[in-house]
Amino acid sequence: MADSVVLAYSGGLDTSVLVGWLQDEGYDVHCLYVDLGQPCEDREVILQKALDVGAVTSEIVDVQDELCRDFAFPVLQWQAKYETIYLLGTSIARPLISKACLQRAREVGAVAFVHGATGKGNDQCRFQLAAEALDPQVKVIAPWRMQSFRDKFPGRTEMLEFCDAKNIPVKATVAKPYSSDENCLHISYEAGDLEDPAVDGIPIIDFGMTVSPQEAPDREERVTITFAHGVPVGVQAVACADGSLKAELQPMSPVGIVNTLNAIGGRNGVGRIDIVENRFVGMKSRGVYEAPGMTCLYAAHQALEQLTLDRDLTHLRDRISPEVAEMVYNGFWYCAKMDALMSFIREAQQPVTGDVTLALYKGNVRIVSRTSPNSLYDEAIASMESGGDYNQTDAEGFLRILGVPLRVQGGVRPRCY
């Protein structure tokens, strides 16, 4: 009997080619489609295509709620953005794909976990680092890191020709050769014409989650998001006339929240970015991303934190946040450092409970209101009018003490002015 392998299967160009290649290498291939809420994919067609190409089994596992609850929402609590802009939609999903594939490998007795990530990209790091953390003895097959595979398929053109010869349907074409990766958090687009940073990427992409801001409605749409301890727990549309809710808020599943906001944000043109980012392997890469729901959640979560978290804790979190984003981007999810950081953020987020209303308009997100039972905002103290227990006379001594080192330095080393 041939050895079995589990392939992280998307039905896209790379993994469709890999099924046939692995068979030629002598393996029985078990394809696993990890359902992350990919919005533009026909799951039954994708699963059948794997069988048609020659896979021994073609299975699907639904991890959408786990993706949102255990991966995306903790990253949201950190307000983590890679290089200040990328919401990490692809990065977040990769450790979970590895976990699901290893579980499937255990079921079928597979000798290896196979993925279609290139040797130039970040995903190879995310897949392998997660797999090795979960199973230190795991064997990972990454064909793009093998010279024999690259000799046969030096580029996407040869892969498209292979699929055409085998009658394997794929979304990529010679006319639109960019690669896309999607889940319920976002869709990413790269390669092809997007590899030229001088090319405007927006007009050449068939976006799957958002309309262009120019095509969005000519009026604001409002939505209220409810959080409990920093975790989104509900979404409710708002009647624009008086700002009131249309109906009582109903609890929603994690993926239900994300999908609801994807629909609302998407039809208002929210959440598109175009970035040239620094890959973990050292090169720069250009990508276009859309993440309407997560863009709304980041804005609402930050607004509620402004009301409920104290200054020193917020600033500490903000200093660590870029490091968390880098760890997620590079693939270090299952490690002691991340475990400790996640414990920290769970405690830090305890007061972040309340409602935030957003107004969405032609790609923009505006904070309309925020309320919380844990609000630290004291109107009597903050007001320009007199009131509260803040005595402005106290600031005299406060500033004299703060100024001591400055006055000493100024006396010893006078500055020209």
FENPELIN-V60433 format. One line per field, one symbol per residue. ss: DSSP state (H for helix, E for strand, C for the rest). phi: phi as a letter, one per 40 degrees, with the letter a starting at -180 (. if undefined). Layout:
# FENPELIN-V60433
ss=???
phi=???
This chain:
# FENPELIN-V60433
ss=CCCEEEEECCCCHHHHHHHHHHHHCCCEEEEEEEECCCCCCCHHHHHHHHHHHCCCEEEEEECHHHHHHHHHHHHHHCCCCECCCECCHHHHHHHHHHHHHHHHHHHHCCCEEEECCCCCCCHHHHHHHHHHHHCCCCCEEEHHHCHHHHHHCCCHHHHHHHHHHCCCCCCCCCCCCCEEEECCCCEEEECHHHHCCCCCCHHHCCCCCCCCHHHCCCCCEEEEEEEECCEEEEEEEECCCCCCECCCCCCCCHHHHHHHHHHHHHCCCCCEEEEEEECCCCCEEEEEEECHHHHHHHHHHHHHHHHHCCHHHHHHHHHHHHHHHHHHHHCCCCCHHHHHHHHHHHHHCCCCCEEEEEEEECCEEEEEEEECCCCCCCHHHHCCCCCCCCCCCHHHHHHHHHCHHHHHHHHHCCCCC
phi=.ccbbbbcbbgcccccccdccccccgbcbbcbcccbgdcbbcccccccccccchccbabbbcbcccdcccbccccddcfcbcfgbccgdcdccccccddcccccccccgccabbbbcccbbccdccccccccccbdccbbbbdccbccccccbcacccccccccccfccbccbccbccbbbbaccabbbaggccccccccccccbccbbbccdcccdcacbbabbbbbfgbcbabacbcccbgcccaccbdbcdcccccccccccccbgchcbbbbbcccchccbbabbbaccccccccccccccdcbbcdcccccdcccdcccdccccchcccacccdccccccccccdccbibbbbbbafgbbbccaabacbcccbccccccccigbcbccccccdcccdcdccccccccbcbca
